[in-house]
Amino acid sequence: MATSSFSVWWILVPVLAWTAFTLGVTLLREYRRHQLQSSRAQRAAELLERGEPAVAEVIALADTGQRRSASGTVWAVARLELRVRPAGAAEPFDVEQTTSIAVADLPGHAPGKTIAVRFDPASRELAVERRAGSPAYYGADVSRPRAAASETAGA
């Protein structure tokens, strides 16, 4: 009787090895993406806490087509081209910022509108402040609503 040297292990071992490799690469990629998002959120929180206040004029608004939703609110991921005018005698500068904006708030970010931002004068990084009453941004909400005009006038 002839013996067969074929075994299921010749198929099973490479398939399991490939699955383990693919899973490892995917987990590593997701871990790095999470770390990057966390560092961006921390930097934005730091800018909102310690950054210099400024007014930015929206030069251009480009909707990327990406949408995020949670808690009944839909956010659009948009690329803003801004001309930042720092308080004081500092020169205005242009910057491009990609951020999540509530779909209902998109008209408030149309070209020609002004928005409140906080920025780092050394690196010119900035974080967009959201309007009072607008929903928190998707994900880790590091933004904070700026005070309404009536609140700042009474202070």
N, C-alpha and C positions, 0 to 999 in steps of 0.2 A: 504494500500500500504506500503510495506516495504521500509525503508530508508536505503540507503547505507552509511556507514561511511568512505568508501574509498574516498580519495581525491588525486589529482595529487600532492599536497604539500608533501605527505609522500614520494614521490620519488624525487621531485624537490629539496627540502631543503637539504637532504644528498648529492645529486650530486653537488649542488652549494657549499656546505661546503667543500667537498673533492677537488673540483676544486680550490677554494680559498686557501686552505691549500697547495696544490701542487704548485700553482703559487708562493705563499709566500716563500716556501722552495727553489724553483728554483731561484728566484730573490736574495735571501740571499746568496746562494752558488755562483752565478755569481758575486755579489758585492764583496764577499771575494776574489774570484779568481782575479778580477780586481785590488783590493787593493794590493794583493801579487805581481802581475806583475808590478804594478807601483812602489812598494818599491824596487823590484829587478832592475828595469830600473834606478831608482834614485841612487842606490848603484853603479851600473856599471858606470854611468856618473861620479859619485864622484871618483871612482877608476881611470877612464881614465883621469880625471882632476888633481888629487893629488897623484895618486899612484906612487910607485917606478917603473922605467922601468926595464924590465928583458927580457931575451931570454928564451923561453921554447922549449924543444925538445919534439916532439910528440912521445910518447911511443906506444900508441894504439889509433885507431880511430874506433868507433863503430857507424854505421849508425842505428838510431832507427827505420827507415822506415817511419817516419812522414815527410810530405812535406808541405810547406807553399808557397803561391805564391801571388804576387801582382806586378803591374806595369811591367809585362813581365819578371820577374825574379822568379826563383824557388829556394827555400832554403831547405836544408836538416837539420833536427834536429839531431845533432850528439853528441855523448859522447866522449870527448877527455881525454886521460890519458896523463898528461904532467909532465915532469921533469923541474922545473923552476930553472934557474941559475941566481940569482940576481947579479947585478953589484957590484963589491967590493968583500970583503972577506966573505960574508955571505954564509952559507952552502946551497947547492941545496936541494930542497924538491919536493916531488911528490904531485900532486893534480889531482882530476877528475873534469872536467868541462863539462856541457851540454850547447850547444850553437847552434845557427842557422848559417849555412855556405852556401853561394851560391853554388849550385851544380857545377857550373863551377870552383869554387875555392877548391873543395874537394881534388884534387890531391896535392895542396899546403899544405894540412894538413895531408898528409900520414905519417905513422910511419917513423921516422928518420929525418923528416923535422924539421926546427926550425921556430918558429913564435914569433912575438913581443907581449908582454903582459905588463900590469901594475898590480901591486899587493900592498896589504896592509901588511907591514912586521909584524904587530901585530897579525892579524887574518889569514893571508895567503889567503885571498880572492883575486880573480883575475878577470880581464876583458881582453878579447882578442882584440887586435887592428887589424883592417882589413887592407888589403893591399891597397895602393893607386890605384885608378881606379876600385876597386871591388865595386859591388853594395852595397847599404845600406842594413842592415839586416831588416828582416820582423818586422813589428810592430813599436813600438817606437824605433827609431834608436838612440841609445845613443853611438854607436861606432863612431870612427872618423878614417879616413885613416891616417896612419903614413906617414911621409914625405918620398919621394923617395930618393934613395941614392944620386942622382945628386943634389937634393935640399939641403941636409944636408952637402954635401961636399963644396958647395959654401958659406955656412953661416959662 
